[in-house]
Amino acid sequence: MNEATIALVTGGNKGIGYEICRLLLRKGCHVLLGARNRSEGEAAVAALAREEGGAIEFIAIDLNDPKTFHAAQAGISEKFGRLDILINNAGVAPDGDYKVFDVPSRILKETFDTNFFALVELTQSLLPLIRKSPAGRIVNQSSILASLTAQSLPDSPIKQGKAFAYNASKTAVNAFTVHLADFLQGTPVKVNSAHPGSVRTAMNPTGSLEDFEGAKTAVALALLPEDGPSGGFFYMGTPLPW
């Protein structure tokens, strides 16, 4: 059995996911960079190997193709026998200018299919391998925009962030975090949701943080010690309201 910490990051070929992979390499993890596009994924792997060194390889994860989940499960099982870290980072935000009163059902379905249903199915597929880890960690990339508490405050600082399809899908992800953490209570596996901060990305061009800053919370949760929390929602070590 490979003794390095085996970490899978979805959407690892660019943006925050790419920087998550970089930070995990610096921590000595064997990184499985998940991406749906093989050429882009392999290019990202080559770049990170050149820049950081360490053990990193491409693994096909297409959130629109569950067959890749089962292929990944089989490949990881055969090669490593376990999975120590799963960071569910990949996601979409197709709301555009739509608001809650006019967002089409197709946009809602597209968003939930990728951000929630696929995330749940992938995690369920890999969970038997994570449970074989002596310190399994599952990190679900969420957003403060998913917080019903923060959104409903009269003076909410995120009051303008009303991308309903995206926000609701991440609220559902938070619910999955709570339920899965409860199920795994008493085991070595910890499950948490991460808010990356307001990162400047293609999905959020007005963000104030760089990708590498947005990667820090997910990586910290992926490397929690034995006495760390489970079933929480965090930004840089600070608990956030549901």
Contacts in CASP RR format, 6 or more apart in sequence:
PFRMAT RR
TARGET T0000
AUTHOR 0000-0000-0000
METHOD contacts of the structure
MODEL  1
MNEATIALVTGGNKGIGYEICRLLLRKGCHVLLGARNRSEGEAAVAALAR
EEGGAIEFIAIDLNDPKTFHAAQAGISEKFGRLDILINNAGVAPDGDYKV
FDVPSRILKETFDTNFFALVELTQSLLPLIRKSPAGRIVNQSSILASLTA
QSLPDSPIKQGKAFAYNASKTAVNAFTVHLADFLQGTPVKVNSAHPGSVR
TAMNPTGSLEDFEGAKTAVALALLPEDGPSGGFFYMGTPLPW
1 80 0 8 1.000
1 81 0 8 1.000
1 82 0 8 1.000
2 30 0 8 1.000
2 79 0 8 1.000
2 80 0 8 1.000
4 28 0 8 1.000
4 29 0 8 1.000
4 30 0 8 1.000
4 55 0 8 1.000
5 27 0 8 1.000
5 28 0 8 1.000
5 29 0 8 1.000
5 30 0 8 1.000
5 84 0 8 1.000
5 85 0 8 1.000
6 29 0 8 1.000
6 30 0 8 1.000
6 32 0 8 1.000
6 76 0 8 1.000
6 80 0 8 1.000
6 82 0 8 1.000
6 83 0 8 1.000
6 84 0 8 1.000
6 85 0 8 1.000
6 133 0 8 1.000
7 24 0 8 1.000
7 29 0 8 1.000
7 30 0 8 1.000
7 31 0 8 1.000
7 32 0 8 1.000
7 84 0 8 1.000
7 85 0 8 1.000
7 86 0 8 1.000
7 87 0 8 1.000
7 222 0 8 1.000
8 32 0 8 1.000
8 34 0 8 1.000
8 59 0 8 1.000
8 61 0 8 1.000
8 72 0 8 1.000
8 76 0 8 1.000
8 83 0 8 1.000
8 85 0 8 1.000
8 86 0 8 1.000
8 87 0 8 1.000
8 126 0 8 1.000
9 17 0 8 1.000
9 20 0 8 1.000
9 21 0 8 1.000
9 24 0 8 1.000
9 31 0 8 1.000
9 32 0 8 1.000
9 33 0 8 1.000
9 34 0 8 1.000
9 87 0 8 1.000
9 89 0 8 1.000
10 34 0 8 1.000
10 35 0 8 1.000
10 61 0 8 1.000
10 63 0 8 1.000
10 87 0 8 1.000
10 88 0 8 1.000
10 89 0 8 1.000
10 90 0 8 1.000
10 122 0 8 1.000
11 17 0 8 1.000
11 33 0 8 1.000
11 34 0 8 1.000
11 35 0 8 1.000
11 36 0 8 1.000
11 61 0 8 1.000
11 89 0 8 1.000
11 90 0 8 1.000
11 91 0 8 1.000
12 18 0 8 1.000
12 20 0 8 1.000
12 21 0 8 1.000
12 33 0 8 1.000
12 34 0 8 1.000
12 35 0 8 1.000
12 41 0 8 1.000
12 44 0 8 1.000
12 89 0 8 1.000
12 90 0 8 1.000
13 33 0 8 1.000
13 34 0 8 1.000
13 35 0 8 1.000
13 37 0 8 1.000
13 40 0 8 1.000
13 41 0 8 1.000
13 43 0 8 1.000
13 44 0 8 1.000
14 40 0 8 1.000
14 44 0 8 1.000
15 201 0 8 1.000
15 211 0 8 1.000
16 89 0 8 1.000
16 141 0 8 1.000
16 196 0 8 1.000
16 199 0 8 1.000
16 201 0 8 1.000
16 211 0 8 1.000
16 214 0 8 1.000
16 215 0 8 1.000
16 218 0 8 1.000
17 87 0 8 1.000
17 89 0 8 1.000
17 211 0 8 1.000
17 215 0 8 1.000
18 44 0 8 1.000
18 48 0 8 1.000
18 211 0 8 1.000
19 211 0 8 1.000
19 212 0 8 1.000
19 214 0 8 1.000
19 215 0 8 1.000
20 87 0 8 1.000
20 89 0 8 1.000
20 215 0 8 1.000
20 218 0 8 1.000
20 219 0 8 1.000
21 31 0 8 1.000
21 33 0 8 1.000
21 44 0 8 1.000
21 48 0 8 1.000
21 56 0 8 1.000
22 48 0 8 1.000
22 51 0 8 1.000
22 52 0 8 1.000
22 212 0 8 1.000
22 215 0 8 1.000
23 212 0 8 1.000
23 215 0 8 1.000
23 216 0 8 1.000
23 219 0 8 1.000
24 31 0 8 1.000
24 85 0 8 1.000
24 219 0 8 1.000
24 222 0 8 1.000
25 31 0 8 1.000
25 48 0 8 1.000
25 52 0 8 1.000
25 53 0 8 1.000
25 54 0 8 1.000
25 55 0 8 1.000
25 56 0 8 1.000
26 52 0 8 1.000
27 219 0 8 1.000
27 223 0 8 1.000
28 54 0 8 1.000
28 55 0 8 1.000
29 55 0 8 1.000
29 84 0 8 1.000
29 85 0 8 1.000
30 55 0 8 1.000
30 56 0 8 1.000
30 80 0 8 1.000
31 48 0 8 1.000
31 55 0 8 1.000
31 56 0 8 1.000
31 57 0 8 1.000
32 56 0 8 1.000
32 57 0 8 1.000
32 58 0 8 1.000
32 59 0 8 1.000
32 72 0 8 1.000
32 76 0 8 1.000
33 41 0 8 1.000
33 44 0 8 1.000
33 45 0 8 1.000
33 48 0 8 1.000
33 56 0 8 1.000
33 57 0 8 1.000
33 58 0 8 1.000
33 59 0 8 1.000
34 41 0 8 1.000
34 58 0 8 1.000
34 59 0 8 1.000
34 60 0 8 1.000
34 61 0 8 1.000
34 90 0 8 1.000
35 41 0 8 1.000
35 44 0 8 1.000
35 58 0 8 1.000
35 60 0 8 1.000
35 61 0 8 1.000
36 60 0 8 1.000
36 61 0 8 1.000
36 62 0 8 1.000
36 63 0 8 1.000
36 64 0 8 1.000
36 65 0 8 1.000
36 68 0 8 1.000
38 58 0 8 1.000
38 60 0 8 1.000
41 58 0 8 1.000
42 58 0 8 1.000
44 58 0 8 1.000
45 56 0 8 1.000
45 57 0 8 1.000
45 58 0 8 1.000
48 56 0 8 1.000
49 56 0 8 1.000
59 72 0 8 1.000
59 76 0 8 1.000
60 68 0 8 1.000
60 71 0 8 1.000
60 72 0 8 1.000
61 68 0 8 1.000
61 69 0 8 1.000
61 72 0 8 1.000
61 90 0 8 1.000
61 122 0 8 1.000
62 68 0 8 1.000
63 90 0 8 1.000
63 91 0 8 1.000
63 113 0 8 1.000
63 114 0 8 1.000
63 118 0 8 1.000
63 119 0 8 1.000
63 122 0 8 1.000
64 113 0 8 1.000
64 114 0 8 1.000
64 118 0 8 1.000
66 118 0 8 1.000
66 121 0 8 1.000
66 122 0 8 1.000
66 125 0 8 1.000
69 121 0 8 1.000
69 122 0 8 1.000
69 125 0 8 1.000
69 126 0 8 1.000
70 125 0 8 1.000
72 125 0 8 1.000
72 126 0 8 1.000
73 125 0 8 1.000
73 126 0 8 1.000
73 128 0 8 1.000
73 129 0 8 1.000
76 82 0 8 1.000
76 83 0 8 1.000
76 126 0 8 1.000
76 129 0 8 1.000
77 129 0 8 1.000
80 129 0 8 1.000
81 129 0 8 1.000
81 132 0 8 1.000
82 129 0 8 1.000
82 130 0 8 1.000
82 132 0 8 1.000
82 133 0 8 1.000
83 126 0 8 1.000
83 129 0 8 1.000
83 130 0 8 1.000
83 132 0 8 1.000
83 133 0 8 1.000
83 136 0 8 1.000
84 130 0 8 1.000
84 133 0 8 1.000
84 135 0 8 1.000
84 136 0 8 1.000
84 137 0 8 1.000
85 136 0 8 1.000
85 137 0 8 1.000
85 138 0 8 1.000
85 139 0 8 1.000
85 222 0 8 1.000
85 223 0 8 1.000
86 122 0 8 1.000
86 123 0 8 1.000
86 126 0 8 1.000
86 130 0 8 1.000
86 137 0 8 1.000
86 138 0 8 1.000
86 139 0 8 1.000
87 139 0 8 1.000
87 141 0 8 1.000
87 218 0 8 1.000
87 222 0 8 1.000
88 119 0 8 1.000
88 122 0 8 1.000
88 123 0 8 1.000
88 138 0 8 1.000
88 139 0 8 1.000
88 140 0 8 1.000
88 141 0 8 1.000
88 173 0 8 1.000
89 141 0 8 1.000
89 218 0 8 1.000
90 114 0 8 1.000
91 114 0 8 1.000
91 115 0 8 1.000
91 141 0 8 1.000
92 110 0 8 1.000
92 111 0 8 1.000
92 114 0 8 1.000
92 115 0 8 1.000
92 166 0 8 1.000
92 203 0 8 1.000
93 111 0 8 1.000
93 163 0 8 1.000
93 166 0 8 1.000
93 203 0 8 1.000
93 204 0 8 1.000
94 107 0 8 1.000
94 110 0 8 1.000
94 111 0 8 1.000
94 165 0 8 1.000
94 166 0 8 1.000
95 103 0 8 1.000
95 107 0 8 1.000
95 111 0 8 1.000
95 163 0 8 1.000
95 164 0 8 1.000
95 165 0 8 1.000
95 166 0 8 1.000
96 163 0 8 1.000
98 104 0 8 1.000
98 107 0 8 1.000
98 163 0 8 1.000
98 164 0 8 1.000
98 165 0 8 1.000
99 162 0 8 1.000
99 164 0 8 1.000
100 162 0 8 1.000
100 164 0 8 1.000
103 164 0 8 1.000
103 165 0 8 1.000
107 165 0 8 1.000
108 164 0 8 1.000
108 165 0 8 1.000
108 168 0 8 1.000
110 165 0 8 1.000
111 165 0 8 1.000
111 166 0 8 1.000
111 168 0 8 1.000
111 169 0 8 1.000
112 165 0 8 1.000
112 168 0 8 1.000
112 169 0 8 1.000
112 172 0 8 1.000
114 169 0 8 1.000
115 166 0 8 1.000
115 169 0 8 1.000
115 170 0 8 1.000
115 172 0 8 1.000
115 173 0 8 1.000
116 169 0 8 1.000
116 172 0 8 1.000
116 173 0 8 1.000
116 176 0 8 1.000
119 140 0 8 1.000
119 173 0 8 1.000
119 176 0 8 1.000
120 176 0 8 1.000
123 138 0 8 1.000
123 176 0 8 1.000
123 180 0 8 1.000
130 136 0 8 1.000
130 138 0 8 1.000
130 189 0 8 1.000
131 184 0 8 1.000
131 187 0 8 1.000
131 189 0 8 1.000
133 188 0 8 1.000
133 189 0 8 1.000
134 188 0 8 1.000
135 188 0 8 1.000
135 226 0 8 1.000
136 188 0 8 1.000
136 189 0 8 1.000
136 190 0 8 1.000
137 189 0 8 1.000
137 190 0 8 1.000
137 191 0 8 1.000
137 221 0 8 1.000
137 222 0 8 1.000
137 223 0 8 1.000
137 224 0 8 1.000
138 180 0 8 1.000
138 189 0 8 1.000
138 190 0 8 1.000
138 191 0 8 1.000
138 192 0 8 1.000
139 191 0 8 1.000
139 192 0 8 1.000
139 193 0 8 1.000
139 194 0 8 1.000
139 218 0 8 1.000
139 221 0 8 1.000
139 222 0 8 1.000
140 173 0 8 1.000
140 174 0 8 1.000
140 176 0 8 1.000
140 177 0 8 1.000
140 191 0 8 1.000
140 192 0 8 1.000
140 193 0 8 1.000
140 194 0 8 1.000
141 173 0 8 1.000
141 193 0 8 1.000
141 194 0 8 1.000
141 196 0 8 1.000
141 218 0 8 1.000
142 170 0 8 1.000
142 173 0 8 1.000
142 174 0 8 1.000
142 177 0 8 1.000
142 193 0 8 1.000
142 194 0 8 1.000
142 195 0 8 1.000
142 233 0 8 1.000
143 166 0 8 1.000
143 167 0 8 1.000
143 170 0 8 1.000
143 195 0 8 1.000
143 196 0 8 1.000
143 197 0 8 1.000
144 150 0 8 1.000
144 158 0 8 1.000
144 195 0 8 1.000
144 197 0 8 1.000
144 235 0 8 1.000
144 240 0 8 1.000
145 151 0 8 1.000
145 158 0 8 1.000
145 161 0 8 1.000
145 163 0 8 1.000
145 166 0 8 1.000
145 167 0 8 1.000
145 170 0 8 1.000
146 167 0 8 1.000
146 170 0 8 1.000
146 171 0 8 1.000
146 173 0 8 1.000
146 174 0 8 1.000
146 193 0 8 1.000
147 158 0 8 1.000
147 171 0 8 1.000
147 233 0 8 1.000
147 240 0 8 1.000
147 241 0 8 1.000
147 242 0 8 1.000
148 171 0 8 1.000
148 242 0 8 1.000
149 241 0 8 1.000
149 242 0 8 1.000
150 156 0 8 1.000
150 157 0 8 1.000
150 158 0 8 1.000
150 240 0 8 1.000
150 241 0 8 1.000
151 158 0 8 1.000
151 159 0 8 1.000
151 162 0 8 1.000
151 167 0 8 1.000
161 167 0 8 1.000
173 193 0 8 1.000
174 193 0 8 1.000
174 233 0 8 1.000
174 242 0 8 1.000
177 191 0 8 1.000
177 192 0 8 1.000
177 193 0 8 1.000
177 231 0 8 1.000
177 232 0 8 1.000
177 233 0 8 1.000
178 231 0 8 1.000
178 232 0 8 1.000
178 242 0 8 1.000
180 191 0 8 1.000
181 190 0 8 1.000
181 191 0 8 1.000
181 192 0 8 1.000
181 230 0 8 1.000
181 231 0 8 1.000
181 232 0 8 1.000
182 231 0 8 1.000
184 190 0 8 1.000
184 191 0 8 1.000
184 230 0 8 1.000
185 230 0 8 1.000
188 226 0 8 1.000
189 230 0 8 1.000
190 221 0 8 1.000
190 224 0 8 1.000
190 228 0 8 1.000
190 229 0 8 1.000
190 230 0 8 1.000
190 231 0 8 1.000
191 230 0 8 1.000
191 231 0 8 1.000
192 221 0 8 1.000
192 224 0 8 1.000
192 229 0 8 1.000
192 230 0 8 1.000
192 231 0 8 1.000
192 232 0 8 1.000
192 233 0 8 1.000
192 234 0 8 1.000
193 231 0 8 1.000
193 232 0 8 1.000
193 233 0 8 1.000
193 234 0 8 1.000
194 217 0 8 1.000
194 218 0 8 1.000
194 221 0 8 1.000
194 233 0 8 1.000
194 234 0 8 1.000
194 235 0 8 1.000
195 217 0 8 1.000
195 233 0 8 1.000
195 234 0 8 1.000
195 235 0 8 1.000
195 240 0 8 1.000
196 209 0 8 1.000
196 214 0 8 1.000
196 215 0 8 1.000
196 217 0 8 1.000
196 218 0 8 1.000
196 235 0 8 1.000
197 209 0 8 1.000
197 213 0 8 1.000
197 214 0 8 1.000
197 217 0 8 1.000
197 235 0 8 1.000
198 204 0 8 1.000
198 206 0 8 1.000
198 207 0 8 1.000
198 208 0 8 1.000
198 209 0 8 1.000
199 207 0 8 1.000
199 209 0 8 1.000
199 210 0 8 1.000
199 211 0 8 1.000
199 213 0 8 1.000
199 214 0 8 1.000
200 206 0 8 1.000
200 207 0 8 1.000
200 208 0 8 1.000
200 209 0 8 1.000
200 210 0 8 1.000
200 211 0 8 1.000
201 207 0 8 1.000
201 211 0 8 1.000
216 236 0 8 1.000
217 234 0 8 1.000
217 235 0 8 1.000
217 236 0 8 1.000
217 237 0 8 1.000
220 234 0 8 1.000
220 236 0 8 1.000
220 237 0 8 1.000
221 234 0 8 1.000
232 239 0 8 1.000
233 239 0 8 1.000
233 240 0 8 1.000
233 241 0 8 1.000
233 242 0 8 1.000
234 240 0 8 1.000
END
